Amino acid sequence: MKTITTLLFTLLVCFSNAQNWTAVGKEVVNFNDIFRQNIKLYQFDNKLFAGGYFREISGVSAHAVAYYDGWQWHAMNFEGPIPLAIKSFISYDGKLYGFAEYVFSNIMDNFILELDQSTNTWRPLLGAEVSTVFQISQKSIRDMVEYKGELYVLGNFDFIGDVEARNLARWDGTQWRSVVGVGEESLESSFLEKMYVFQDELYIVGTRLYLSNNPFLRSEVAKWDGKQFVFPDGGLIVPAGNFFFNPKTMVEYKGELYIGSDVEGLTTDPLLTGYTLYKWNGERWESVRGFDLTNGIVKGIAALAVFADDLYISSYNGEFFVFNGEELIRLEERFSGQMTSFEIYNNNLYCAGSNFGGLKPDGVFRLSKKIPGYTERISLFPNPSQGSFNLKYYQITSGDTKITFTDVQGKLIFKRTYENEEGAYLKNFNFEHLPAGVYFLNIEINGYEETKKVLFVE
């Protein structure tokens, strides 16, 4: 393991009177409280899809899956039996797929479903049921991702349909194939979790991964380079013990791959021991300070998402954090349950998961446009001035920025709308012809509005 460099962070606590999260899918009625944490979100065809173990969302009778059009929730149809849940989604070749969980004769089955958009109906994808050699063995689908023009499926299985494929299979739109050849080394684990494409390679995380030809070498992260499985930089090695790194989520942020865990990570490198967030730059692993179990403030990570050039983090104790690569900001509002899914829809960040009787009910929530810490993105200087000042602001997404300038009586002095792309902007204003006194500048960016007091002196 190479020598690492850790970053220093300052913990900033945001104070905001605004509600940070707004419910858009409240009062979710679940089949069983055991499954309350399993709502997953996905954006497709200008709709926000939610899948999970529910039968109603916001008063709409909807079993296992529903979609939100920005105004209300809608139920969907199934060809054949209704599943317990659709547990994840992926778009591939212009179509939406989901993997569903069924129970037949007290035996759990997993199928991949395809959405027929013309009839709003989910139907089984031909030959997409997973199975094992021994029917009593646990079989499951854990994740799906598009990689090199094909749909990859990860899980614990020996077959998908009639095709022999150990734990990892691929679909080219017409037929299933095994990723590795029959008899070649496969990736093994009792619990395979997630996939992510980073730098044109397929990364896979799970609990104590190993290769079939070498069960003694363990890692929590492996990658498939198109020919073989390897453990990058020797992997995150897990020694025997009661604690282990249990990776749950991956996302690319500022050119590096971030991996979050819900359990303490133990590695052969003492500098990496006890962290719940690691990053990989393509050559070496680094732990992220602020995410260690001993001194850190984020004890377990449920979900990661990149939004407005920041990394949003949901912890397993119901808290939310924003990380910009240097500073870690705790959002004021928290949940008492686990929010395990993020998705960006209509330029807003949505989260979903569960809440066990705390501040918010089970459901789907939208982060308000008044994002904590946003005020730090808008600055006016110098202030006071003799009538000339600069306005610096950051545009999260492309759209209109409206700026008005008034005197203390509310008389309009200046008004203009700018069409901006995403990015940072610096504008100079010269009002040296105005008398000394108090003025107000109002700026509105994509629904976020703020007024700043401006003082002119002689």
MITOR-351852 format. One record per residue (C-alpha): residue number from 1; residue in three letters; x, y, z. Coordinates in nm, 2 decimals. Each point is the difference from the previous one (the first is absolute). Layout:
<pt NUM Ala <X Y Z>>
...
end
This chain:
<pt 1 Met <0.00 0.00 0.00>>
<pt 2 Lys <0.15 0.33 -0.10>>
<pt 3 Thr <0.06 0.30 0.24>>
<pt 4 Ile <-0.31 0.21 0.01>>
<pt 5 Thr <-0.08 0.36 0.07>>
<pt 6 Thr <-0.30 0.09 0.20>>
<pt 7 Leu <-0.19 0.33 -0.02>>
<pt 8 Leu <-0.07 0.24 0.29>>
<pt 9 Phe <-0.37 0.10 0.03>>
<pt 10 Thr <-0.19 0.26 0.20>>
<pt 11 Leu <-0.34 -0.11 0.12>>
<pt 12 Leu <-0.26 0.27 -0.08>>
<pt 13 Val <-0.34 -0.02 0.16>>
<pt 14 Cys <-0.26 0.17 -0.22>>
<pt 15 Phe <-0.28 0.21 0.16>>
<pt 16 Ser <-0.30 0.05 -0.21>>
<pt 17 Asn <-0.37 0.07 0.08>>
<pt 18 Ala <-0.11 -0.16 -0.32>>
<pt 19 Gln <-0.11 -0.36 -0.02>>
<pt 20 Asn <0.28 -0.17 -0.20>>
<pt 21 Trp <-0.21 -0.30 -0.11>>
<pt 22 Thr <-0.35 0.01 -0.14>>
<pt 23 Ala <-0.21 -0.32 -0.01>>
<pt 24 Val <-0.12 -0.10 -0.35>>
<pt 25 Gly <-0.08 -0.36 0.08>>
<pt 26 Lys <-0.11 0.00 0.36>>
<pt 27 Glu <-0.22 -0.26 0.17>>
<pt 28 Val <0.15 -0.30 -0.17>>
<pt 29 Val <-0.19 -0.31 0.11>>
<pt 30 Asn <0.24 -0.30 0.02>>
<pt 31 Phe <-0.07 -0.37 -0.01>>
<pt 32 Asn <0.21 -0.06 0.31>>
<pt 33 Asp <0.20 0.23 0.22>>
<pt 34 Ile <0.31 -0.22 -0.06>>
<pt 35 Phe <0.02 0.14 -0.35>>
<pt 36 Arg <-0.05 0.36 0.08>>
<pt 37 Gln <0.35 0.11 -0.10>>
<pt 38 Asn <-0.01 -0.12 -0.36>>
<pt 39 Ile <-0.15 0.27 -0.22>>
<pt 40 Lys <0.22 0.06 -0.30>>
<pt 41 Leu <-0.01 0.30 -0.24>>
<pt 42 Tyr <0.08 0.03 -0.37>>
<pt 43 Gln <-0.06 0.27 -0.26>>
<pt 44 Phe <-0.11 -0.10 -0.35>>
<pt 45 Asp <-0.20 0.16 -0.28>>
<pt 46 Asn <-0.06 0.31 0.21>>
<pt 47 Lys <-0.15 -0.20 0.28>>
<pt 48 Leu <0.12 -0.10 0.34>>
<pt 49 Phe <-0.05 -0.37 0.07>>
<pt 50 Ala <-0.02 -0.14 0.35>>
<pt 51 Gly <0.02 -0.37 0.08>>
<pt 52 Gly <-0.03 -0.18 0.32>>
<pt 53 Tyr <-0.21 -0.22 0.24>>
<pt 54 Phe <-0.31 0.23 0.00>>
<pt 55 Arg <-0.36 -0.02 -0.11>>
<pt 56 Glu <-0.09 0.37 0.02>>
<pt 57 Ile <0.18 0.33 -0.04>>
<pt 58 Ser <-0.16 0.34 0.08>>
<pt 59 Gly <-0.35 -0.15 -0.01>>
<pt 60 Val <0.06 -0.16 -0.34>>
<pt 61 Ser <-0.04 -0.38 0.00>>
<pt 62 Ala <0.32 -0.12 -0.16>>
<pt 63 His <0.16 -0.34 0.06>>
<pt 64 Ala <0.38 -0.03 0.00>>
<pt 65 Val <0.06 0.29 -0.24>>
<pt 66 Ala <-0.14 0.35 -0.09>>
<pt 67 Tyr <0.12 0.30 -0.19>>
<pt 68 Tyr <-0.02 0.37 0.07>>
<pt 69 Asp <-0.05 0.26 -0.28>>
<pt 70 Gly <0.09 0.30 0.20>>
<pt 71 Trp <-0.36 0.05 0.12>>
<pt 72 Gln <-0.13 -0.33 0.12>>
<pt 73 Trp <0.06 -0.37 0.03>>
<pt 74 His <-0.13 -0.26 -0.24>>
<pt 75 Ala <-0.05 -0.38 0.03>>
<pt 76 Met <0.13 -0.24 -0.25>>
<pt 77 Asn <-0.11 -0.34 -0.15>>
<pt 78 Phe <0.16 -0.35 0.00>>
<pt 79 Glu <-0.03 -0.28 -0.25>>
<pt 80 Gly <-0.04 -0.30 0.23>>
<pt 81 Pro <0.04 -0.01 0.37>>
<pt 82 Ile <0.07 0.32 0.20>>
<pt 83 Pro <0.34 -0.01 0.16>>
<pt 84 Leu <0.08 0.08 0.36>>
<pt 85 Ala <0.23 0.28 -0.12>>
<pt 86 Ile <0.19 0.14 -0.29>>
<pt 87 Lys <0.34 0.05 0.18>>
<pt 88 Ser <0.20 0.19 -0.26>>
<pt 89 Phe <-0.02 0.15 -0.35>>
<pt 90 Ile <0.23 0.05 -0.30>>
<pt 91 Ser <-0.05 0.15 -0.34>>
<pt 92 Tyr <0.15 -0.18 -0.30>>
<pt 93 Asp <-0.04 0.05 -0.37>>
<pt 94 Gly <-0.29 0.25 0.05>>
<pt 95 Lys <-0.19 -0.24 0.23>>
<pt 96 Leu <-0.05 -0.02 0.37>>
<pt 97 Tyr <0.07 -0.32 0.19>>
<pt 98 Gly <-0.05 -0.09 0.37>>
<pt 99 Phe <0.08 -0.30 0.20>>
<pt 100 Ala <-0.30 -0.13 0.20>>
<pt 101 Glu <-0.03 -0.24 0.29>>
<pt 102 Tyr <-0.28 -0.26 0.02>>
<pt 103 Val <-0.09 -0.27 0.24>>
<pt 104 Phe <-0.14 -0.33 -0.14>>
<pt 105 Ser <-0.08 -0.28 0.24>>
<pt 106 Asn <0.21 0.17 0.27>>
<pt 107 Ile <0.30 0.01 -0.24>>
<pt 108 Met <0.15 0.33 -0.09>>
<pt 109 Asp <0.04 0.07 -0.37>>
<pt 110 Asn <0.17 0.28 -0.19>>
<pt 111 Phe <-0.10 0.11 -0.35>>
<pt 112 Ile <0.10 0.29 -0.23>>
<pt 113 Leu <-0.30 0.19 -0.13>>
<pt 114 Glu <-0.02 0.23 -0.30>>
<pt 115 Leu <-0.23 0.30 -0.02>>
<pt 116 Asp <-0.24 0.02 -0.29>>
<pt 117 Gln <-0.05 0.38 -0.01>>
<pt 118 Ser <-0.29 -0.01 -0.24>>
<pt 119 Thr <-0.21 -0.19 0.25>>
<pt 120 Asn <0.17 0.10 0.32>>
<pt 121 Thr <0.05 -0.37 0.07>>
<pt 122 Trp <0.29 -0.19 0.15>>
<pt 123 Arg <0.06 -0.35 -0.15>>
<pt 124 Pro <0.27 -0.26 0.06>>
<pt 125 Leu <0.30 0.01 -0.23>>
<pt 126 Leu <0.03 -0.33 -0.18>>
<pt 127 Gly <0.24 -0.23 0.16>>
<pt 128 Ala <0.09 0.24 0.28>>
<pt 129 Glu <-0.07 -0.21 0.31>>
<pt 130 Val <0.31 -0.08 0.21>>
<pt 131 Ser <0.05 -0.34 0.16>>
<pt 132 Thr <0.25 -0.21 0.19>>
<pt 133 Val <0.12 -0.35 -0.04>>
<pt 134 Phe <-0.15 -0.08 0.34>>
<pt 135 Gln <-0.34 0.14 0.03>>
<pt 136 Ile <0.03 0.04 0.38>>
<pt 137 Ser <0.30 0.23 -0.06>>
<pt 138 Gln <-0.06 0.38 0.03>>
<pt 139 Lys <-0.05 0.15 -0.35>>
<pt 140 Ser <-0.03 0.37 -0.07>>
<pt 141 Ile <0.05 0.29 -0.23>>
<pt 142 Arg <0.19 0.29 0.16>>
<pt 143 Asp <0.07 0.26 -0.26>>
<pt 144 Met <-0.01 0.08 -0.37>>
<pt 145 Val <0.21 0.24 -0.21>>
<pt 146 Glu <0.08 0.07 -0.36>>
<pt 147 Tyr <0.35 -0.07 -0.10>>
<pt 148 Lys <0.16 0.01 -0.35>>
<pt 149 Gly <-0.34 -0.01 -0.17>>
<pt 150 Glu <-0.14 -0.29 0.20>>
<pt 151 Leu <-0.22 -0.04 0.31>>
<pt 152 Tyr <0.20 -0.16 0.28>>
<pt 153 Val <-0.18 -0.18 0.29>>
<pt 154 Leu <0.16 -0.08 0.33>>
<pt 155 Gly <-0.12 -0.23 0.27>>
<pt 156 Asn <0.03 -0.34 0.16>>
<pt 157 Phe <-0.10 -0.26 -0.26>>
<pt 158 Asp <0.13 -0.28 -0.23>>
<pt 159 Phe <-0.24 0.05 -0.29>>
<pt 160 Ile <-0.20 0.28 -0.16>>
<pt 161 Gly <-0.27 -0.17 -0.20>>
<pt 162 Asp <0.16 -0.31 -0.15>>
<pt 163 Val <0.34 0.17 -0.03>>
<pt 164 Glu <0.27 -0.10 0.24>>
<pt 165 Ala <0.14 0.32 0.16>>
<pt 166 Arg <0.16 0.01 0.34>>
<pt 167 Asn <-0.10 0.32 0.18>>
<pt 168 Leu <0.04 0.23 -0.29>>
<pt 169 Ala <-0.18 0.00 -0.34>>
<pt 170 Arg <-0.04 0.23 -0.30>>
<pt 171 Trp <-0.29 0.07 -0.24>>
<pt 172 Asp <0.06 0.15 -0.34>>
<pt 173 Gly <-0.37 0.06 -0.07>>
<pt 174 Thr <-0.07 -0.34 -0.15>>
<pt 175 Gln <0.17 -0.26 0.21>>
<pt 176 Trp <0.18 -0.07 0.33>>
<pt 177 Arg <0.36 -0.09 0.03>>
<pt 178 Ser <0.24 -0.08 0.29>>
<pt 179 Val <0.26 0.27 0.06>>
<pt 180 Val <0.27 -0.26 0.07>>
<pt 181 Gly <0.04 -0.32 -0.19>>
<pt 182 Val <-0.11 -0.33 0.15>>
<pt 183 Gly <0.27 -0.14 0.22>>
<pt 184 Glu <0.18 0.34 0.02>>
<pt 185 Glu <0.05 0.17 0.34>>
<pt 186 Ser <-0.31 0.18 0.12>>
<pt 187 Leu <-0.06 0.27 0.26>>
<pt 188 Glu <-0.14 -0.15 0.32>>
<pt 189 Ser <-0.16 0.14 0.32>>
<pt 190 Ser <-0.28 -0.08 0.23>>
<pt 191 Phe <-0.12 0.35 -0.06>>
<pt 192 Leu <0.06 0.18 -0.33>>
<pt 193 Glu <-0.13 0.36 0.02>>
<pt 194 Lys <0.06 0.26 -0.27>>
<pt 195 Met <0.16 0.08 -0.34>>
<pt 196 Tyr <0.13 0.32 -0.14>>
<pt 197 Val <0.18 0.09 -0.33>>
<pt 198 Phe <0.31 0.21 0.07>>
<pt 199 Gln <0.27 0.09 -0.25>>
<pt 200 Asp <-0.15 -0.25 -0.24>>
<pt 201 Glu <0.03 -0.29 0.24>>
<pt 202 Leu <-0.27 -0.18 0.20>>
<pt 203 Tyr <0.04 0.02 0.38>>
<pt 204 Ile <-0.18 -0.24 0.23>>
<pt 205 Val <-0.03 0.03 0.38>>
<pt 206 Gly <-0.12 -0.26 0.25>>
<pt 207 Thr <0.08 -0.17 0.32>>
<pt 208 Arg <0.33 -0.19 0.00>>
<pt 209 Leu <0.04 -0.05 -0.37>>
<pt 210 Tyr <0.23 -0.27 -0.13>>
<pt 211 Leu <0.09 -0.17 -0.33>>
<pt 212 Ser <-0.11 -0.37 -0.04>>
<pt 213 Asn <0.36 -0.11 -0.06>>
<pt 214 Asn <0.14 0.18 0.32>>
<pt 215 Pro <-0.25 0.00 0.28>>
<pt 216 Phe <0.26 0.13 0.25>>
<pt 217 Leu <0.05 0.34 -0.16>>
<pt 218 Arg <-0.29 0.22 0.10>>
<pt 219 Ser <-0.10 0.36 -0.09>>
<pt 220 Glu <-0.31 0.21 0.02>>
<pt 221 Val <0.05 0.15 -0.35>>
<pt 222 Ala <0.08 -0.17 -0.33>>
<pt 223 Lys <0.00 0.11 -0.36>>
<pt 224 Trp <-0.06 -0.16 -0.33>>
<pt 225 Asp <0.22 0.14 -0.28>>
<pt 226 Gly <-0.18 -0.19 -0.27>>
<pt 227 Lys <0.23 -0.31 0.03>>
<pt 228 Gln <0.04 -0.08 0.36>>
<pt 229 Phe <-0.08 0.09 0.36>>
<pt 230 Val <0.27 0.19 0.20>>
<pt 231 Phe <0.02 0.16 0.34>>
<pt 232 Pro <0.11 0.36 -0.06>>
<pt 233 Asp <0.31 0.10 0.19>>
<pt 234 Gly <-0.01 -0.32 0.19>>
<pt 235 Gly <-0.36 0.07 0.09>>
<pt 236 Leu <-0.15 0.09 0.34>>
<pt 237 Ile <0.12 -0.31 0.18>>
<pt 238 Val <-0.21 -0.12 0.29>>
<pt 239 Pro <0.17 -0.21 0.28>>
<pt 240 Ala <-0.19 -0.24 0.22>>
<pt 241 Gly <-0.20 0.18 0.27>>
<pt 242 Asn <-0.34 0.11 0.11>>
<pt 243 Phe <-0.02 0.31 -0.21>>
<pt 244 Phe <0.03 0.05 -0.37>>
<pt 245 Phe <-0.04 0.25 -0.27>>
<pt 246 Asn <-0.35 -0.04 -0.14>>
<pt 247 Pro <-0.02 0.22 -0.31>>
<pt 248 Lys <-0.34 0.12 -0.10>>
<pt 249 Thr <0.04 0.28 -0.26>>
<pt 250 Met <0.24 0.14 -0.26>>
<pt 251 Val <0.01 0.32 -0.20>>
<pt 252 Glu <0.25 0.20 -0.20>>
<pt 253 Tyr <0.09 0.34 0.14>>
<pt 254 Lys <0.26 0.24 -0.14>>
<pt 255 Gly <0.17 -0.27 -0.20>>
<pt 256 Glu <0.02 -0.25 0.29>>
<pt 257 Leu <-0.21 -0.30 0.10>>
<pt 258 Tyr <-0.15 0.03 0.35>>
<pt 259 Ile <-0.12 -0.31 0.18>>
<pt 260 Gly <-0.21 0.02 0.31>>
<pt 261 Ser <-0.05 -0.27 0.27>>
<pt 262 Asp <-0.25 -0.06 0.28>>
<pt 263 Val <0.25 -0.19 0.22>>
<pt 264 Glu <0.36 0.07 0.11>>
<pt 265 Gly <0.26 -0.07 -0.25>>
<pt 266 Leu <0.31 -0.20 0.11>>
<pt 267 Thr <0.30 -0.02 -0.23>>
<pt 268 Thr <0.36 -0.12 0.01>>
<pt 269 Asp <0.10 0.37 -0.01>>
<pt 270 Pro <-0.04 0.16 0.35>>
<pt 271 Leu <-0.05 0.34 -0.17>>
<pt 272 Leu <-0.31 -0.13 -0.17>>
<pt 273 Thr <-0.15 -0.18 0.30>>
<pt 274 Gly <-0.34 0.10 0.13>>
<pt 275 Tyr <-0.14 0.22 -0.27>>
<pt 276 Thr <-0.34 -0.01 -0.17>>
<pt 277 Leu <0.09 0.20 -0.31>>
<pt 278 Tyr <0.29 -0.07 -0.24>>
<pt 279 Lys <0.10 0.15 -0.34>>
<pt 280 Trp <0.19 -0.15 -0.29>>
<pt 281 Asn <0.17 0.21 -0.26>>
<pt 282 Gly <0.09 -0.29 -0.23>>
<pt 283 Glu <0.33 -0.08 0.16>>
<pt 284 Arg <-0.04 0.00 0.38>>
<pt 285 Trp <-0.25 0.00 0.28>>
<pt 286 Glu <-0.04 0.28 0.25>>
<pt 287 Ser <-0.22 0.03 0.31>>
<pt 288 Val <-0.19 0.32 0.05>>
<pt 289 Arg <0.04 0.16 0.34>>
<pt 290 Gly <-0.33 0.09 0.17>>
<pt 291 Phe <-0.13 -0.35 -0.08>>
<pt 292 Asp <0.19 -0.20 0.25>>
<pt 293 Leu <-0.19 -0.18 0.28>>
<pt 294 Thr <0.23 0.12 0.28>>
<pt 295 Asn <0.00 0.38 -0.06>>
<pt 296 Gly <-0.22 0.05 -0.30>>
<pt 297 Ile <-0.36 0.13 -0.01>>
<pt 298 Val <-0.13 -0.23 -0.27>>
<pt 299 Lys <-0.02 -0.35 0.15>>
<pt 300 Gly <-0.16 -0.19 -0.29>>
<pt 301 Ile <-0.09 0.09 -0.36>>
<pt 302 Ala <-0.33 -0.10 -0.16>>
<pt 303 Ala <0.01 0.20 -0.33>>
<pt 304 Leu <0.22 0.24 -0.20>>
<pt 305 Ala <-0.10 0.24 -0.28>>
<pt 306 Val <0.17 0.28 -0.19>>
<pt 307 Phe <-0.22 0.31 -0.01>>
<pt 308 Ala <0.09 0.37 -0.07>>
<pt 309 Asp <0.37 -0.09 -0.01>>
<pt 310 Asp <-0.02 -0.14 0.35>>
<pt 311 Leu <0.00 -0.35 0.14>>
<pt 312 Tyr <-0.32 -0.07 0.20>>
<pt 313 Ile <0.02 -0.27 0.26>>
<pt 314 Ser <-0.28 -0.18 0.19>>
<pt 315 Ser <0.11 -0.17 0.32>>
<pt 316 Tyr <-0.16 -0.29 0.17>>
<pt 317 Asn <-0.09 0.21 0.30>>
<pt 318 Gly <-0.23 0.22 -0.21>>
<pt 319 Glu <0.24 0.29 -0.05>>
<pt 320 Phe <0.09 0.17 -0.33>>
<pt 321 Phe <0.33 0.16 -0.09>>
<pt 322 Val <0.15 0.20 -0.28>>
<pt 323 Phe <0.36 -0.05 -0.10>>
<pt 324 Asn <0.18 0.23 -0.25>>
<pt 325 Gly <0.34 -0.18 0.01>>
<pt 326 Glu <0.13 0.21 0.29>>
<pt 327 Glu <-0.28 0.08 0.23>>
<pt 328 Leu <-0.27 -0.22 0.16>>
<pt 329 Ile <-0.33 0.17 0.07>>
<pt 330 Arg <-0.27 -0.16 0.21>>
<pt 331 Leu <-0.35 0.10 -0.11>>
<pt 332 Glu <-0.23 0.12 0.28>>
<pt 333 Glu <-0.29 -0.23 -0.06>>
<pt 334 Arg <0.02 -0.37 0.06>>
<pt 335 Phe <-0.21 -0.31 -0.02>>
<pt 336 Ser <-0.02 -0.28 0.26>>
<pt 337 Gly <0.02 -0.28 -0.26>>
<pt 338 Gln <0.22 -0.09 -0.29>>
<pt 339 Met <-0.02 0.19 -0.33>>
<pt 340 Thr <0.16 -0.25 -0.24>>
<pt 341 Ser <-0.06 0.15 -0.34>>
<pt 342 Phe <0.08 0.33 -0.18>>
<pt 343 Glu <-0.11 0.11 -0.34>>
<pt 344 Ile <0.01 0.33 -0.20>>
<pt 345 Tyr <-0.33 0.09 -0.17>>
<pt 346 Asn <-0.10 0.33 -0.16>>
<pt 347 Asn <0.32 0.16 0.14>>
<pt 348 Asn <-0.09 -0.09 0.36>>
<pt 349 Leu <0.15 -0.26 0.23>>
<pt 350 Tyr <-0.25 -0.27 0.13>>
<pt 351 Cys <0.06 -0.25 0.27>>
<pt 352 Ala <-0.19 -0.30 0.12>>
<pt 353 Gly <0.02 -0.28 0.25>>
<pt 354 Ser <-0.17 -0.03 0.34>>
<pt 355 Asn <-0.07 0.18 0.32>>
<pt 356 Phe <-0.10 -0.16 0.32>>
<pt 357 Gly <-0.24 0.24 0.16>>
<pt 358 Gly <0.22 0.31 -0.01>>
<pt 359 Leu <-0.01 0.33 -0.16>>
<pt 360 Lys <-0.11 -0.13 -0.34>>
<pt 361 Pro <-0.22 -0.29 -0.11>>
<pt 362 Asp <0.11 -0.27 -0.23>>
<pt 363 Gly <0.02 0.11 -0.36>>
<pt 364 Val <0.17 0.22 -0.26>>
<pt 365 Phe <0.13 0.34 0.07>>
<pt 366 Arg <0.13 0.29 -0.21>>
<pt 367 Leu <0.28 0.23 0.12>>
<pt 368 Ser <-0.13 0.35 -0.01>>
<pt 369 Lys <0.17 0.25 -0.23>>
<pt 370 Lys <0.11 0.19 0.30>>
<pt 371 Ile <0.29 -0.22 0.06>>
<pt 372 Pro <0.19 0.04 0.33>>
<pt 373 Gly <0.33 0.16 -0.08>>
<pt 374 Tyr <-0.13 0.15 -0.32>>
<pt 375 Thr <0.04 0.35 0.14>>
<pt 376 Glu <0.37 -0.06 0.01>>
<pt 377 Arg <-0.02 -0.02 -0.38>>
<pt 378 Ile <-0.12 0.36 -0.03>>
<pt 379 Ser <0.23 0.29 0.11>>
<pt 380 Leu <-0.01 0.37 -0.05>>
<pt 381 Phe <0.31 0.21 0.04>>
<pt 382 Pro <0.12 0.26 0.09>>
<pt 383 Asn <-0.28 0.09 0.23>>
<pt 384 Pro <-0.01 0.28 0.11>>
<pt 385 Ser <0.12 0.17 -0.32>>
<pt 386 Gln <-0.02 0.34 -0.18>>
<pt 387 Gly <-0.25 -0.14 -0.25>>
<pt 388 Ser <0.19 -0.27 -0.19>>
<pt 389 Phe <0.00 -0.36 0.11>>
<pt 390 Asn <0.04 -0.36 -0.12>>
<pt 391 Leu <-0.26 -0.28 0.02>>
<pt 392 Lys <0.14 -0.36 0.00>>
<pt 393 Tyr <-0.24 -0.29 -0.03>>
<pt 394 Tyr <-0.01 -0.37 -0.10>>
<pt 395 Gln <-0.26 -0.13 -0.24>>
<pt 396 Ile <-0.08 -0.37 0.10>>
<pt 397 Thr <-0.18 -0.08 -0.33>>
<pt 398 Ser <-0.05 0.20 -0.32>>
<pt 399 Gly <-0.29 0.24 0.02>>
<pt 400 Asp <-0.11 0.36 0.06>>
<pt 401 Thr <0.16 0.23 0.27>>
<pt 402 Lys <-0.21 0.30 0.08>>
<pt 403 Ile <0.17 0.30 0.17>>
<pt 404 Thr <-0.19 0.31 0.13>>
<pt 405 Phe <0.14 0.30 0.18>>
<pt 406 Thr <-0.22 0.24 0.21>>
<pt 407 Asp <0.03 0.28 0.24>>
<pt 408 Val <-0.12 -0.01 0.36>>
<pt 409 Gln <-0.35 0.11 -0.11>>
<pt 410 Gly <-0.03 -0.28 -0.24>>
<pt 411 Lys <0.05 0.21 -0.32>>
<pt 412 Leu <0.14 -0.21 -0.28>>
<pt 413 Ile <0.34 0.12 -0.12>>
<pt 414 Phe <0.12 -0.30 -0.20>>
<pt 415 Lys <-0.15 -0.33 -0.13>>
<pt 416 Arg <0.14 -0.26 -0.23>>
<pt 417 Thr <-0.03 -0.37 -0.08>>
<pt 418 Tyr <0.31 -0.20 -0.10>>
<pt 419 Glu <-0.01 -0.33 -0.18>>
<pt 420 Asn <0.29 -0.20 0.16>>
<pt 421 Glu <0.14 -0.34 -0.04>>
<pt 422 Glu <0.13 -0.19 0.30>>
<pt 423 Gly <0.30 0.16 0.16>>
<pt 424 Ala <0.14 0.29 0.20>>
<pt 425 Tyr <-0.07 0.36 -0.10>>
<pt 426 Leu <0.15 0.34 0.10>>
<pt 427 Lys <-0.19 0.32 -0.10>>
<pt 428 Asn <0.09 0.36 0.07>>
<pt 429 Phe <-0.26 0.27 0.07>>
<pt 430 Asn <0.07 0.37 0.00>>
<pt 431 Phe <-0.25 0.23 0.17>>
<pt 432 Glu <0.24 0.28 0.09>>
<pt 433 His <-0.26 0.26 -0.11>>
<pt 434 Leu <-0.23 -0.10 0.28>>
<pt 435 Pro <0.01 0.18 0.34>>
<pt 436 Ala <0.14 -0.17 0.31>>
<pt 437 Gly <-0.25 -0.21 0.19>>
<pt 438 Val <-0.14 -0.35 0.03>>
<pt 439 Tyr <-0.11 -0.21 -0.30>>
<pt 440 Phe <-0.10 -0.36 -0.07>>
<pt 441 Leu <0.11 -0.25 -0.26>>
<pt 442 Asn <-0.23 -0.30 -0.06>>
<pt 443 Ile <0.13 -0.30 -0.19>>
<pt 444 Glu <-0.21 -0.30 -0.11>>
<pt 445 Ile <0.17 -0.31 -0.14>>
<pt 446 Asn <-0.22 -0.29 -0.11>>
<pt 447 Gly <-0.26 0.06 0.27>>
<pt 448 Tyr <0.25 0.09 0.27>>
<pt 449 Glu <-0.04 0.36 0.11>>
<pt 450 Glu <0.22 0.22 0.22>>
<pt 451 Thr <0.01 0.37 0.09>>
<pt 452 Lys <0.32 0.17 0.10>>
<pt 453 Lys <0.03 0.34 0.17>>
<pt 454 Val <0.23 0.24 -0.18>>
<pt 455 Leu <0.15 0.31 0.16>>
<pt 456 Phe <0.14 0.30 -0.20>>
<pt 457 Val <0.22 0.25 0.18>>
<pt 458 Glu <0.15 0.33 -0.11>>
end
